[in-house]
Amino acid sequence: MRRILPGLFYTTAVLYPVLMFYFLVIRKIPVRLFSLIVIAIAAVWFISLTAKKKRSVSSLPVPCCWAG
């Protein structure tokens, strides 16, 4: 998965101007709607890349002063 992400990022960066032209000029989608879609995709991508697995309570180490 880590090897795919840089390639996907560069592909998206290259296709971004083409997609902008297609959606704004050819399809005539409003700029506000297009901006909201781009922001939503970026937010989902950011959250999915920065999310970490949460550790369960049972897997946490117990301090020695609590053992007893």
C-alpha positions as CSV (number, residue, x, y, z in Angstrom):
1,M,0.0,0.0,0.0
2,R,2.8,2.4,0.8
3,R,4.3,2.0,-2.7
4,I,0.9,2.8,-4.4
5,L,0.3,6.0,-2.5
6,P,3.1,8.1,-4.1
7,G,2.1,6.9,-7.5
8,L,-1.5,7.7,-6.8
9,F,-0.6,11.2,-5.5
10,Y,1.5,12.1,-8.6
11,T,-1.2,10.7,-10.9
12,T,-3.8,12.9,-9.1
13,A,-1.5,15.9,-9.3
14,V,-1.1,15.4,-13.0
15,L,-4.8,14.9,-13.7
16,Y,-6.0,17.7,-11.5
17,P,-5.8,20.5,-14.2
18,V,-7.5,18.1,-16.7
19,L,-10.3,17.3,-14.3
20,M,-10.7,21.0,-13.5
21,F,-11.0,21.9,-17.2
22,Y,-13.4,19.0,-17.8
23,F,-15.7,19.7,-14.9
24,L,-15.7,23.6,-15.0
25,V,-15.6,24.3,-18.7
26,I,-17.1,21.2,-20.5
27,R,-19.6,20.0,-17.8
28,K,-20.2,23.6,-16.5
29,I,-20.3,22.6,-12.8
30,P,-20.4,25.6,-10.5
31,V,-17.1,26.5,-9.0
32,R,-18.5,26.4,-5.4
33,L,-19.7,22.8,-5.9
34,F,-16.4,21.7,-7.4
35,S,-14.5,23.3,-4.6
36,L,-16.6,21.6,-2.0
37,I,-16.1,18.2,-3.7
38,V,-12.3,18.7,-3.8
39,I,-12.2,19.8,-0.1
40,A,-14.3,16.7,0.9
41,I,-12.1,14.3,-1.0
42,A,-9.0,15.9,0.6
43,A,-10.4,15.7,4.1
44,V,-11.4,12.0,3.7
45,W,-7.9,11.3,2.3
46,F,-6.2,13.1,5.1
47,I,-8.2,11.4,7.8
48,S,-7.7,8.0,6.3
49,L,-3.9,8.5,6.1
50,T,-3.5,9.9,9.6
51,A,-5.9,7.6,11.4
52,K,-4.2,5.1,13.7
53,K,-5.5,1.9,15.2
54,K,-6.7,2.5,18.8
55,R,-5.2,0.1,21.4
56,S,-7.6,-1.7,23.6
57,V,-7.5,-1.2,27.3
58,S,-6.4,-4.8,27.9
59,S,-3.3,-4.3,25.8
60,L,-2.0,-1.3,27.7
61,P,0.8,-1.9,30.2
62,V,-0.2,-1.8,33.9
63,P,2.0,0.4,36.1
64,C,3.7,-1.5,38.8
65,C,2.1,0.6,41.6
66,W,-1.4,-0.5,40.4
67,A,-0.5,-4.2,40.4
68,G,-1.7,-5.8,43.5
